[in-house]
Protein backbone atom coordinates (compact mmCIF):
# COMPACT_ATOMS: atom_id res chain seq x y z
CA UNK A 1 0.00 0.00 0.00
CA UNK A 2 1.25 3.48 -0.85
CA UNK A 3 1.02 6.49 1.37
CA UNK A 4 1.23 10.23 0.82
CA UNK A 5 4.68 10.60 2.37
CA UNK A 6 6.25 8.72 -0.57
CA UNK A 7 8.97 7.57 1.78
CA UNK A 8 10.47 4.15 1.95
CA UNK A 9 8.31 1.76 3.88
CA UNK A 10 9.47 -0.81 6.37
CA UNK A 11 7.25 -3.65 7.41
CA UNK A 12 8.70 -4.29 10.84
CA UNK A 13 10.34 -2.25 13.55
CA UNK A 14 13.53 -4.31 13.14
CA UNK A 15 13.66 -3.43 9.45
CA UNK A 16 13.18 0.26 10.25
CA UNK A 17 15.95 0.13 12.89
CA UNK A 18 18.28 -1.56 10.42
CA UNK A 19 17.52 1.06 7.77
CA UNK A 20 18.11 3.81 10.33
CA UNK A 21 21.57 2.44 11.11
CA UNK A 22 22.36 2.04 7.43
CA UNK A 23 21.40 5.64 6.74
CA UNK A 24 24.06 6.65 9.28
CA UNK A 25 26.64 4.59 7.45
CA UNK A 26 25.81 6.02 4.06
CA UNK A 27 24.63 9.61 4.41
CA UNK A 28 26.04 12.84 5.80
CA UNK A 29 22.59 13.89 6.93
CA UNK A 30 21.09 10.64 8.13
CA UNK A 31 17.66 9.98 9.50
CA UNK A 32 17.42 10.26 13.27
CA UNK A 33 14.47 8.10 14.07
CA UNK A 34 11.67 6.02 12.66
CA UNK A 35 7.97 6.21 13.29
CA UNK A 36 4.89 4.15 12.69
CA UNK A 37 2.70 5.61 9.97
CA UNK A 38 -1.02 5.26 10.56
CA UNK A 39 -1.77 5.87 6.90
CA UNK A 40 0.09 2.95 5.36
CA UNK A 41 0.59 0.99 8.61
CA UNK A 42 4.32 0.69 7.95
CA UNK A 43 7.37 2.40 9.40
CA UNK A 44 9.19 5.36 7.86
CA UNK A 45 12.48 7.06 8.69
CA UNK A 46 12.48 10.68 9.78
CA UNK A 47 15.04 13.36 10.59
CA UNK A 48 12.53 15.61 12.36
CA UNK A 49 12.41 13.70 15.60
CA UNK A 50 14.82 13.23 18.43
CA UNK A 51 17.66 10.82 17.95
CA UNK A 52 16.66 7.23 18.57
CA UNK A 53 18.36 5.80 21.71
CA UNK A 54 19.57 2.91 19.55
CA UNK A 55 22.01 5.31 17.91
CA UNK A 56 23.67 6.00 21.26
CA UNK A 57 24.43 2.35 21.94
CA UNK A 58 28.20 1.72 21.89
CA UNK A 59 27.92 -1.40 19.70
CA UNK A 60 25.80 0.47 17.16
CA UNK A 61 28.22 3.42 17.09
CA UNK A 62 31.08 0.96 16.64
CA UNK A 63 29.29 -0.80 13.80
CA UNK A 64 28.59 2.48 11.98
CA UNK A 65 32.25 3.47 12.30
CA UNK A 66 33.50 0.12 11.03
CA UNK A 67 31.16 -0.05 8.07
CA UNK A 68 31.98 3.53 7.10
CA UNK A 69 35.65 2.60 7.06
CA UNK A 70 35.11 -0.44 4.88
CA UNK A 71 32.93 1.68 2.61
CA UNK A 72 35.79 4.17 2.26
CA UNK A 73 37.98 1.31 1.24
CA UNK A 74 35.71 -0.04 -1.45
CA UNK A 75 35.19 3.50 -2.81
CA UNK A 76 38.93 3.94 -3.07
CA UNK A 77 39.33 0.61 -4.85
CA UNK A 78 36.58 1.42 -7.32
CA UNK A 79 38.20 4.70 -8.31
CA UNK A 80 41.32 3.01 -9.64
ZN1 LIG B 1 3.11 5.94 5.46
PDB file of the backbone (N, CA, C, O) and the ligand in Angstrom, with CONECT records:
HET     ZN  A 101       1
ATOM      1  N   UNK A   1       0.837  -1.209   0.000  1.00  0.00           N
ATOM      2  CA  UNK A   1       0.000   0.000   0.000  1.00  0.00           C
ATOM      3  C   UNK A   1       0.874   1.263   0.000  1.00  0.00           C
ATOM      4  O   UNK A   1       1.868   1.336   0.723  1.00  0.00           O
ATOM      5  N   UNK A   2       0.504   2.231  -0.797  1.00  0.00           N
ATOM      6  CA  UNK A   2       1.249   3.484  -0.851  1.00  0.00           C
ATOM      7  C   UNK A   2       0.702   4.480   0.151  1.00  0.00           C
ATOM      8  O   UNK A   2      -0.449   4.390   0.577  1.00  0.00           O
ATOM      9  N   UNK A   3       1.556   5.442   0.524  1.00  0.00           N
ATOM     10  CA  UNK A   3       1.024   6.492   1.368  1.00  0.00           C
ATOM     11  C   UNK A   3       1.550   7.834   0.908  1.00  0.00           C
ATOM     12  O   UNK A   3       2.498   7.888   0.124  1.00  0.00           O
ATOM     13  N   UNK A   4       0.961   8.911   1.373  1.00  0.00           N
ATOM     14  CA  UNK A   4       1.232  10.233   0.819  1.00  0.00           C
ATOM     15  C   UNK A   4       2.648  10.722   1.105  1.00  0.00           C
ATOM     16  O   UNK A   4       3.116  11.654   0.451  1.00  0.00           O
ATOM     17  N   UNK A   5       3.334  10.119   2.062  1.00  0.00           N
ATOM     18  CA  UNK A   5       4.675  10.599   2.371  1.00  0.00           C
ATOM     19  C   UNK A   5       5.673  10.229   1.281  1.00  0.00           C
ATOM     20  O   UNK A   5       6.712  10.875   1.146  1.00  0.00           O
ATOM     21  N   UNK A   6       5.364   9.191   0.499  1.00  0.00           N
ATOM     22  CA  UNK A   6       6.254   8.716  -0.569  1.00  0.00           C
ATOM     23  C   UNK A   6       7.623   8.283  -0.046  1.00  0.00           C
ATOM     24  O   UNK A   6       8.588   8.199  -0.806  1.00  0.00           O
ATOM     25  N   UNK A   7       7.696   8.019   1.216  1.00  0.00           N
ATOM     26  CA  UNK A   7       8.966   7.574   1.784  1.00  0.00           C
ATOM     27  C   UNK A   7       9.083   6.061   1.669  1.00  0.00           C
ATOM     28  O   UNK A   7       8.110   5.358   1.395  1.00  0.00           O
ATOM     29  N   UNK A   8      10.290   5.590   1.884  1.00  0.00           N
ATOM     30  CA  UNK A   8      10.474   4.149   1.946  1.00  0.00           C
ATOM     31  C   UNK A   8       9.644   3.584   3.089  1.00  0.00           C
ATOM     32  O   UNK A   8       9.488   4.205   4.140  1.00  0.00           O
ATOM     33  N   UNK A   9       9.122   2.396   2.853  1.00  0.00           N
ATOM     34  CA  UNK A   9       8.306   1.761   3.876  1.00  0.00           C
ATOM     35  C   UNK A   9       9.014   0.540   4.431  1.00  0.00           C
ATOM     36  O   UNK A   9       9.655  -0.215   3.700  1.00  0.00           O
ATOM     37  N   UNK A  10       8.886   0.363   5.729  1.00  0.00           N
ATOM     38  CA  UNK A  10       9.475  -0.810   6.373  1.00  0.00           C
ATOM     39  C   UNK A  10       8.381  -1.555   7.110  1.00  0.00           C
ATOM     40  O   UNK A  10       7.587  -0.966   7.844  1.00  0.00           O
ATOM     41  N   UNK A  11       8.354  -2.858   6.902  1.00  0.00           N
ATOM     42  CA  UNK A  11       7.249  -3.646   7.411  1.00  0.00           C
ATOM     43  C   UNK A  11       7.329  -3.878   8.912  1.00  0.00           C
ATOM     44  O   UNK A  11       6.308  -3.948   9.596  1.00  0.00           O
ATOM     45  N   UNK A  12       8.554  -3.997   9.417  1.00  0.00           N
ATOM     46  CA  UNK A  12       8.698  -4.289  10.839  1.00  0.00           C
ATOM     47  C   UNK A  12       9.595  -3.248  11.490  1.00  0.00           C
ATOM     48  O   UNK A  12      10.333  -2.529  10.817  1.00  0.00           O
ATOM     49  N   UNK A  13       9.514  -3.184  12.808  1.00  0.00           N
ATOM     50  CA  UNK A  13      10.339  -2.250  13.550  1.00  0.00           C
ATOM     51  C   UNK A  13      11.821  -2.589  13.377  1.00  0.00           C
ATOM     52  O   UNK A  13      12.662  -1.694  13.297  1.00  0.00           O
ATOM     53  N   UNK A  14      12.135  -3.883  13.321  1.00  0.00           N
ATOM     54  CA  UNK A  14      13.535  -4.307  13.139  1.00  0.00           C
ATOM     55  C   UNK A  14      14.078  -3.810  11.808  1.00  0.00           C
ATOM     56  O   UNK A  14      15.218  -3.351  11.723  1.00  0.00           O
ATOM     57  N   UNK A  15      13.256  -3.905  10.774  1.00  0.00           N
ATOM     58  CA  UNK A  15      13.656  -3.433   9.453  1.00  0.00           C
ATOM     59  C   UNK A  15      13.916  -1.934   9.475  1.00  0.00           C
ATOM     60  O   UNK A  15      14.887  -1.456   8.889  1.00  0.00           O
ATOM     61  N   UNK A  16      13.043  -1.196  10.156  1.00  0.00           N
ATOM     62  CA  UNK A  16      13.183   0.257  10.253  1.00  0.00           C
ATOM     63  C   UNK A  16      14.457   0.617  11.012  1.00  0.00           C
ATOM     64  O   UNK A  16      15.170   1.544  10.629  1.00  0.00           O
ATOM     65  N   UNK A  17      14.743  -0.117  12.093  1.00  0.00           N
ATOM     66  CA  UNK A  17      15.945   0.134  12.888  1.00  0.00           C
ATOM     67  C   UNK A  17      17.190  -0.134  12.059  1.00  0.00           C
ATOM     68  O   UNK A  17      18.161   0.619  12.124  1.00  0.00           O
ATOM     69  N   UNK A  18      17.162  -1.198  11.286  1.00  0.00           N
ATOM     70  CA  UNK A  18      18.279  -1.555  10.421  1.00  0.00           C
ATOM     71  C   UNK A  18      18.504  -0.455   9.362  1.00  0.00           C
ATOM     72  O   UNK A  18      19.639  -0.060   9.095  1.00  0.00           O
ATOM     73  N   UNK A  19      17.434   0.015   8.785  1.00  0.00           N
ATOM     74  CA  UNK A  19      17.520   1.062   7.770  1.00  0.00           C
ATOM     75  C   UNK A  19      18.050   2.359   8.383  1.00  0.00           C
ATOM     76  O   UNK A  19      18.805   3.097   7.750  1.00  0.00           O
ATOM     77  N   UNK A  20      17.643   2.619   9.621  1.00  0.00           N
ATOM     78  CA  UNK A  20      18.111   3.807  10.332  1.00  0.00           C
ATOM     79  C   UNK A  20      19.628   3.752  10.514  1.00  0.00           C
ATOM     80  O   UNK A  20      20.324   4.738  10.274  1.00  0.00           O
ATOM     81  N   UNK A  21      20.129   2.611  10.934  1.00  0.00           N
ATOM     82  CA  UNK A  21      21.573   2.440  11.112  1.00  0.00           C
ATOM     83  C   UNK A  21      22.284   2.576   9.779  1.00  0.00           C
ATOM     84  O   UNK A  21      23.323   3.231   9.689  1.00  0.00           O
ATOM     85  N   UNK A  22      21.729   1.960   8.742  1.00  0.00           N
ATOM     86  CA  UNK A  22      22.363   2.036   7.426  1.00  0.00           C
ATOM     87  C   UNK A  22      22.398   3.456   6.889  1.00  0.00           C
ATOM     88  O   UNK A  22      23.337   3.828   6.184  1.00  0.00           O
ATOM     89  N   UNK A  23      21.388   4.256   7.211  1.00  0.00           N
ATOM     90  CA  UNK A  23      21.403   5.638   6.737  1.00  0.00           C
ATOM     91  C   UNK A  23      22.545   6.411   7.390  1.00  0.00           C
ATOM     92  O   UNK A  23      23.073   7.357   6.806  1.00  0.00           O
ATOM     93  N   UNK A  24      22.929   6.004   8.612  1.00  0.00           N
ATOM     94  CA  UNK A  24      24.059   6.653   9.279  1.00  0.00           C
ATOM     95  C   UNK A  24      25.390   6.238   8.674  1.00  0.00           C
ATOM     96  O   UNK A  24      26.366   6.986   8.730  1.00  0.00           O
ATOM     97  N   UNK A  25      25.425   5.061   8.104  1.00  0.00           N
ATOM     98  CA  UNK A  25      26.635   4.593   7.448  1.00  0.00           C
ATOM     99  C   UNK A  25      26.818   5.304   6.115  1.00  0.00           C
ATOM    100  O   UNK A  25      27.937   5.636   5.725  1.00  0.00           O
ATOM    101  N   UNK A  26      25.721   5.532   5.430  1.00  0.00           N
ATOM    102  CA  UNK A  26      25.805   6.015   4.056  1.00  0.00           C
ATOM    103  C   UNK A  26      25.706   7.525   3.862  1.00  0.00           C
ATOM    104  O   UNK A  26      26.320   8.068   2.944  1.00  0.00           O
ATOM    105  N   UNK A  27      24.941   8.210   4.712  1.00  0.00           N
ATOM    106  CA  UNK A  27      24.635   9.610   4.415  1.00  0.00           C
ATOM    107  C   UNK A  27      25.240  10.583   5.416  1.00  0.00           C
ATOM    108  O   UNK A  27      25.426  10.263   6.590  1.00  0.00           O
ATOM    109  N   UNK A  28      25.542  11.785   4.918  1.00  0.00           N
ATOM    110  CA  UNK A  28      26.038  12.839   5.800  1.00  0.00           C
ATOM    111  C   UNK A  28      24.927  13.402   6.679  1.00  0.00           C
ATOM    112  O   UNK A  28      25.158  13.799   7.821  1.00  0.00           O
ATOM    113  N   UNK A  29      23.733  13.426   6.130  1.00  0.00           N
ATOM    114  CA  UNK A  29      22.592  13.886   6.928  1.00  0.00           C
ATOM    115  C   UNK A  29      21.619  12.740   7.093  1.00  0.00           C
ATOM    116  O   UNK A  29      20.605  12.675   6.399  1.00  0.00           O
ATOM    117  N   UNK A  30      21.921  11.841   8.003  1.00  0.00           N
ATOM    118  CA  UNK A  30      21.095  10.636   8.132  1.00  0.00           C
ATOM    119  C   UNK A  30      19.784  10.893   8.849  1.00  0.00           C
ATOM    120  O   UNK A  30      19.591  11.927   9.490  1.00  0.00           O
ATOM    121  N   UNK A  31      18.896   9.935   8.726  1.00  0.00           N
ATOM    122  CA  UNK A  31      17.655   9.979   9.499  1.00  0.00           C
ATOM    123  C   UNK A  31      17.991   9.802  10.977  1.00  0.00           C
ATOM    124  O   UNK A  31      19.006   9.199  11.325  1.00  0.00           O
ATOM    125  N   UNK A  32      17.140  10.325  11.829  1.00  0.00           N
ATOM    126  CA  UNK A  32      17.417  10.261  13.267  1.00  0.00           C
ATOM    127  C   UNK A  32      16.523   9.267  13.998  1.00  0.00           C
ATOM    128  O   UNK A  32      16.837   8.814  15.099  1.00  0.00           O
ATOM    129  N   UNK A  33      15.428   8.946  13.375  1.00  0.00           N
ATOM    130  CA  UNK A  33      14.474   8.100  14.073  1.00  0.00           C
ATOM    131  C   UNK A  33      13.544   7.444  13.056  1.00  0.00           C
ATOM    132  O   UNK A  33      13.590   7.761  11.867  1.00  0.00           O
ATOM    133  N   UNK A  34      12.723   6.555  13.517  1.00  0.00           N
ATOM    134  CA  UNK A  34      11.669   6.016  12.663  1.00  0.00           C
ATOM    135  C   UNK A  34      10.347   6.134  13.385  1.00  0.00           C
ATOM    136  O   UNK A  34      10.313   6.256  14.609  1.00  0.00           O
ATOM    137  N   UNK A  35       9.287   6.099  12.658  1.00  0.00           N
ATOM    138  CA  UNK A  35       7.971   6.206  13.290  1.00  0.00           C
ATOM    139  C   UNK A  35       6.985   5.302  12.572  1.00  0.00           C
ATOM    140  O   UNK A  35       7.182   4.930  11.415  1.00  0.00           O
ATOM    141  N   UNK A  36       5.943   4.964  13.270  1.00  0.00           N
ATOM    142  CA  UNK A  36       4.894   4.146  12.691  1.00  0.00           C
ATOM    143  C   UNK A  36       3.883   5.046  12.013  1.00  0.00           C
ATOM    144  O   UNK A  36       3.351   5.970  12.629  1.00  0.00           O
ATOM    145  N   UNK A  37       3.617   4.776  10.739  1.00  0.00           N
ATOM    146  CA  UNK A  37       2.699   5.606   9.970  1.00  0.00           C
ATOM    147  C   UNK A  37       1.304   4.992   9.994  1.00  0.00           C
ATOM    148  O   UNK A  37       1.111   3.847   9.585  1.00  0.00           O
ATOM    149  N   UNK A  38       0.353   5.753  10.470  1.00  0.00           N
ATOM    150  CA  UNK A  38      -1.015   5.265  10.564  1.00  0.00           C
ATOM    151  C   UNK A  38      -1.677   5.142   9.210  1.00  0.00           C
ATOM    152  O   UNK A  38      -2.655   4.409   9.056  1.00  0.00           O
ATOM    153  N   UNK A  39      -1.153   5.852   8.231  1.00  0.00           N
ATOM    154  CA  UNK A  39      -1.774   5.873   6.903  1.00  0.00           C
ATOM    155  C   UNK A  39      -1.516   4.584   6.123  1.00  0.00           C
ATOM    156  O   UNK A  39      -2.430   3.990   5.550  1.00  0.00           O
ATOM    157  N   UNK A  40      -0.236   4.164   6.116  1.00  0.00           N
ATOM    158  CA  UNK A  40       0.091   2.951   5.358  1.00  0.00           C
ATOM    159  C   UNK A  40       0.378   1.774   6.288  1.00  0.00           C
ATOM    160  O   UNK A  40       0.655   0.669   5.821  1.00  0.00           O
ATOM    161  N   UNK A  41       0.315   2.000   7.574  1.00  0.00           N
ATOM    162  CA  UNK A  41       0.589   0.989   8.611  1.00  0.00           C
ATOM    163  C   UNK A  41       1.957   0.326   8.456  1.00  0.00           C
ATOM    164  O   UNK A  41       2.130  -0.858   8.746  1.00  0.00           O
ATOM    165  N   UNK A  42       2.929   1.124   7.990  1.00  0.00           N
ATOM    166  CA  UNK A  42       4.320   0.694   7.954  1.00  0.00           C
ATOM    167  C   UNK A  42       5.164   1.724   8.685  1.00  0.00           C
ATOM    168  O   UNK A  42       4.661   2.740   9.164  1.00  0.00           O
ATOM    169  N   UNK A  43       6.465   1.436   8.761  1.00  0.00           N
ATOM    170  CA  UNK A  43       7.372   2.396   9.398  1.00  0.00           C
ATOM    171  C   UNK A  43       8.082   3.234   8.347  1.00  0.00           C
ATOM    172  O   UNK A  43       8.360   2.762   7.245  1.00  0.00           O
ATOM    173  N   UNK A  44       8.374   4.489   8.700  1.00  0.00           N
ATOM    174  CA  UNK A  44       9.189   5.365   7.864  1.00  0.00           C
ATOM    175  C   UNK A  44      10.327   5.930   8.699  1.00  0.00           C
ATOM    176  O   UNK A  44      10.248   5.991   9.926  1.00  0.00           O
ATOM    177  N   UNK A  45      11.401   6.347   8.002  1.00  0.00           N
ATOM    178  CA  UNK A  45      12.478   7.058   8.686  1.00  0.00           C
ATOM    179  C   UNK A  45      12.158   8.546   8.704  1.00  0.00           C
ATOM    180  O   UNK A  45      11.457   9.056   7.831  1.00  0.00           O
ATOM    181  N   UNK A  46      12.680   9.230   9.708  1.00  0.00           N
ATOM    182  CA  UNK A  46      12.482  10.676   9.785  1.00  0.00           C
ATOM    183  C   UNK A  46      13.708  11.355  10.360  1.00  0.00           C
ATOM    184  O   UNK A  46      14.438  10.756  11.148  1.00  0.00           O
ATOM    185  N   UNK A  47      13.941  12.603   9.973  1.00  0.00           N
ATOM    186  CA  UNK A  47      15.036  13.360  10.587  1.00  0.00           C
ATOM    187  C   UNK A  47      14.474  14.504  11.416  1.00  0.00           C
ATOM    188  O   UNK A  47      15.222  15.374  11.862  1.00  0.00           O
ATOM    189  N   UNK A  48      13.166  14.509  11.627  1.00  0.00           N
ATOM    190  CA  UNK A  48      12.534  15.609  12.357  1.00  0.00           C
ATOM    191  C   UNK A  48      12.242  15.261  13.806  1.00  0.00           C
ATOM    192  O   UNK A  48      11.654  16.057  14.539  1.00  0.00           O
ATOM    193  N   UNK A  49      12.652  14.076  14.212  1.00  0.00           N
ATOM    194  CA  UNK A  49      12.406  13.700  15.598  1.00  0.00           C
ATOM    195  C   UNK A  49      13.719  13.591  16.343  1.00  0.00           C
ATOM    196  O   UNK A  49      14.799  13.681  15.759  1.00  0.00           O
ATOM    197  N   UNK A  50      13.604  13.395  17.639  1.00  0.00           N
ATOM    198  CA  UNK A  50      14.818  13.226  18.430  1.00  0.00           C
ATOM    199  C   UNK A  50      15.537  11.945  18.060  1.00  0.00           C
ATOM    200  O   UNK A  50      14.931  10.976  17.604  1.00  0.00           O
ATOM    201  N   UNK A  51      16.830  11.965  18.265  1.00  0.00           N
ATOM    202  CA  UNK A  51      17.663  10.817  17.953  1.00  0.00           C
ATOM    203  C   UNK A  51      17.198   9.573  18.695  1.00  0.00           C
ATOM    204  O   UNK A  51      16.969   9.600  19.904  1.00  0.00           O
ATOM    205  N   UNK A  52      17.066   8.494  17.955  1.00  0.00           N
ATOM    206  CA  UNK A  52      16.657   7.231  18.565  1.00  0.00           C
ATOM    207  C   UNK A  52      17.747   6.726  19.522  1.00  0.00           C
ATOM    208  O   UNK A  52      18.927   6.752  19.172  1.00  0.00           O
ATOM    209  N   UNK A  53      17.368   6.267  20.725  1.00  0.00           N
ATOM    210  CA  UNK A  53      18.364   5.801  21.710  1.00  0.00           C
ATOM    211  C   UNK A  53      19.270   4.694  21.168  1.00  0.00           C
ATOM    212  O   UNK A  53      20.396   4.518  21.633  1.00  0.00           O
ATOM    213  N   UNK A  54      18.770   3.959  20.193  1.00  0.00           N
ATOM    214  CA  UNK A  54      19.565   2.907  19.549  1.00  0.00           C
ATOM    215  C   UNK A  54      20.885   3.466  19.024  1.00  0.00           C
ATOM    216  O   UNK A  54      21.919   2.798  19.066  1.00  0.00           O
ATOM    217  N   UNK A  55      20.831   4.699  18.530  1.00  0.00           N
ATOM    218  CA  UNK A  55      22.010   5.312  17.913  1.00  0.00           C
ATOM    219  C   UNK A  55      23.058   5.738  18.940  1.00  0.00           C
ATOM    220  O   UNK A  55      24.171   6.116  18.576  1.00  0.00           O
ATOM    221  N   UNK A  56      22.701   5.677  20.210  1.00  0.00           N
ATOM    222  CA  UNK A  56      23.668   6.000  21.260  1.00  0.00           C
ATOM    223  C   UNK A  56      24.294   4.754  21.871  1.00  0.00           C
ATOM    224  O   UNK A  56      25.150   4.853  22.750  1.00  0.00           O
ATOM    225  N   UNK A  57      23.871   3.589  21.410  1.00  0.00           N
ATOM    226  CA  UNK A  57      24.432   2.346  21.941  1.00  0.00           C
ATOM    227  C   UNK A  57      25.835   2.140  21.395  1.00  0.00           C
ATOM    228  O   UNK A  57      26.056   2.237  20.188  1.00  0.00           O
ATOM    229  N   UNK A  58      26.800   1.852  22.299  1.00  0.00           N
ATOM    230  CA  UNK A  58      28.203   1.723  21.888  1.00  0.00           C
ATOM    231  C   UNK A  58      28.392   0.732  20.734  1.00  0.00           C
ATOM    232  O   UNK A  58      29.166   1.005  19.817  1.00  0.00           O
ATOM    233  N   UNK A  59      27.704  -0.405  20.763  1.00  0.00           N
ATOM    234  CA  UNK A  59      27.917  -1.404  19.704  1.00  0.00           C
ATOM    235  C   UNK A  59      27.378  -0.907  18.361  1.00  0.00           C
ATOM    236  O   UNK A  59      27.896  -1.269  17.305  1.00  0.00           O
ATOM    237  N   UNK A  60      26.344  -0.081  18.409  1.00  0.00           N
ATOM    238  CA  UNK A  60      25.797   0.471  17.162  1.00  0.00           C
ATOM    239  C   UNK A  60      26.745   1.537  16.611  1.00  0.00           C
ATOM    240  O   UNK A  60      27.007   1.582  15.409  1.00  0.00           O
ATOM    241  N   UNK A  61      27.257   2.394  17.499  1.00  0.00           N
ATOM    242  CA  UNK A  61      28.216   3.424  17.091  1.00  0.00           C
ATOM    243  C   UNK A  61      29.452   2.769  16.478  1.00  0.00           C
ATOM    244  O   UNK A  61      29.966   3.216  15.453  1.00  0.00           O
ATOM    245  N   UNK A  62      29.914   1.708  17.122  1.00  0.00           N
ATOM    246  CA  UNK A  62      31.079   0.962  16.643  1.00  0.00           C
ATOM    247  C   UNK A  62      30.826   0.374  15.266  1.00  0.00           C
ATOM    248  O   UNK A  62      31.686   0.431  14.388  1.00  0.00           O
ATOM    249  N   UNK A  63      29.644  -0.190  15.085  1.00  0.00           N
ATOM    250  CA  UNK A  63      29.292  -0.801  13.798  1.00  0.00           C
ATOM    251  C   UNK A  63      29.250   0.247  12.685  1.00  0.00           C
ATOM    252  O   UNK A  63      29.738   0.005  11.581  1.00  0.00           O
ATOM    253  N   UNK A  64      28.669   1.407  12.976  1.00  0.00           N
ATOM    254  CA  UNK A  64      28.590   2.482  11.985  1.00  0.00           C
ATOM    255  C   UNK A  64      29.994   2.901  11.579  1.00  0.00           C
ATOM    256  O   UNK A  64      30.284   3.077  10.396  1.00  0.00           O
ATOM    257  N   UNK A  65      30.867   3.059  12.578  1.00  0.00           N
ATOM    258  CA  UNK A  65      32.245   3.466  12.303  1.00  0.00           C
ATOM    259  C   UNK A  65      32.958   2.450  11.412  1.00  0.00           C
ATOM    260  O   UNK A  65      33.597   2.807  10.423  1.00  0.00           O
ATOM    261  N   UNK A  66      32.835   1.182  11.785  1.00  0.00           N
ATOM    262  CA  UNK A  66      33.502   0.116  11.031  1.00  0.00           C
ATOM    263  C   UNK A  66      33.006   0.045   9.600  1.00  0.00           C
ATOM    264  O   UNK A  66      33.806  -0.060   8.670  1.00  0.00           O
ATOM    265  N   UNK A  67      31.717   0.100   9.416  1.00  0.00           N
ATOM    266  CA  UNK A  67      31.162  -0.053   8.069  1.00  0.00           C
ATOM    267  C   UNK A  67      31.464   1.169   7.214  1.00  0.00           C
ATOM    268  O   UNK A  67      31.589   1.059   5.994  1.00  0.00           O
ATOM    269  N   UNK A  68      31.584   2.335   7.847  1.00  0.00           N
ATOM    270  CA  UNK A  68      31.984   3.526   7.097  1.00  0.00           C
ATOM    271  C   UNK A  68      33.412   3.375   6.603  1.00  0.00           C
ATOM    272  O   UNK A  68      33.738   3.763   5.481  1.00  0.00           O
ATOM    273  N   UNK A  69      34.258   2.809   7.448  1.00  0.00           N
ATOM    274  CA  UNK A  69      35.650   2.601   7.057  1.00  0.00           C
ATOM    275  C   UNK A  69      35.756   1.623   5.898  1.00  0.00           C
ATOM    276  O   UNK A  69      36.508   1.860   4.952  1.00  0.00           O
ATOM    277  N   UNK A  70      35.015   0.534   5.965  1.00  0.00           N
ATOM    278  CA  UNK A  70      35.106  -0.444   4.882  1.00  0.00           C
ATOM    279  C   UNK A  70      34.481   0.108   3.609  1.00  0.00           C
ATOM    280  O   UNK A  70      34.854  -0.287   2.504  1.00  0.00           O
ATOM    281  N   UNK A  71      33.521   1.030   3.771  1.00  0.00           N
ATOM    282  CA  UNK A  71      32.927   1.680   2.607  1.00  0.00           C
ATOM    283  C   UNK A  71      33.950   2.611   1.945  1.00  0.00           C
ATOM    284  O   UNK A  71      34.049   2.672   0.720  1.00  0.00           O
ATOM    285  N   UNK A  72      34.704   3.330   2.774  1.00  0.00           N
ATOM    286  CA  UNK A  72      35.786   4.165   2.263  1.00  0.00           C
ATOM    287  C   UNK A  72      36.738   3.349   1.416  1.00  0.00           C
ATOM    288  O   UNK A  72      37.163   3.759   0.336  1.00  0.00           O
ATOM    289  N   UNK A  73      37.056   2.191   1.939  1.00  0.00           N
ATOM    290  CA  UNK A  73      37.980   1.310   1.237  1.00  0.00           C
ATOM    291  C   UNK A  73      37.462   0.893  -0.124  1.00  0.00           C
ATOM    292  O   UNK A  73      38.182   0.976  -1.119  1.00  0.00           O
ATOM    293  N   UNK A  74      36.224   0.446  -0.173  1.00  0.00           N
ATOM    294  CA  UNK A  74      35.708  -0.037  -1.453  1.00  0.00           C
ATOM    295  C   UNK A  74      35.533   1.123  -2.435  1.00  0.00           C
ATOM    296  O   UNK A  74      35.657   0.933  -3.645  1.00  0.00           O
ATOM    297  N   UNK A  75      35.247   2.320  -1.922  1.00  0.00           N
ATOM    298  CA  UNK A  75      35.193   3.500  -2.808  1.00  0.00           C
ATOM    299  C   UNK A  75      36.541   3.770  -3.416  1.00  0.00           C
ATOM    300  O   UNK A  75      36.651   4.066  -4.606  1.00  0.00           O
ATOM    301  N   UNK A  76      37.575   3.668  -2.592  1.00  0.00           N
ATOM    302  CA  UNK A  76      38.930   3.935  -3.071  1.00  0.00           C
ATOM    303  C   UNK A  76      39.343   2.919  -4.131  1.00  0.00           C
ATOM    304  O   UNK A  76      39.984   3.261  -5.125  1.00  0.00           O
ATOM    305  N   UNK A  77      38.960   1.659  -3.898  1.00  0.00           N
ATOM    306  CA  UNK A  77      39.332   0.612  -4.848  1.00  0.00           C
ATOM    307  C   UNK A  77      38.617   0.810  -6.188  1.00  0.00           C
ATOM    308  O   UNK A  77      39.182   0.559  -7.252  1.00  0.00           O
ATOM    309  N   UNK A  78      37.375   1.261  -6.113  1.00  0.00           N
ATOM    310  CA  UNK A  78      36.585   1.421  -7.318  1.00  0.00           C
ATOM    311  C   UNK A  78      37.128   2.550  -8.197  1.00  0.00           C
ATOM    312  O   UNK A  78      36.989   2.516  -9.420  1.00  0.00           O
ATOM    313  N   UNK A  79      37.743   3.543  -7.567  1.00  0.00           N
ATOM    314  CA  UNK A  79      38.202   4.701  -8.312  1.00  0.00           C
ATOM    315  C   UNK A  79      39.422   4.400  -9.208  1.00  0.00           C
ATOM    316  O   UNK A  79      39.720   5.135 -10.150  1.00  0.00           O
ATOM    317  N   UNK A  80      40.104   3.309  -8.885  1.00  0.00           N
ATOM    318  CA  UNK A  80      41.322   3.007  -9.642  1.00  0.00           C
ATOM    319  C   UNK A  80      41.017   2.515 -11.051  1.00  0.00           C
ATOM    320  O   UNK A  80      41.937   2.219 -11.814  1.00  0.00           O
TER     321      UNK A  80
HETATM  322 ZN    ZN A 101       3.109   5.937   5.461  1.00  0.00          ZN
END
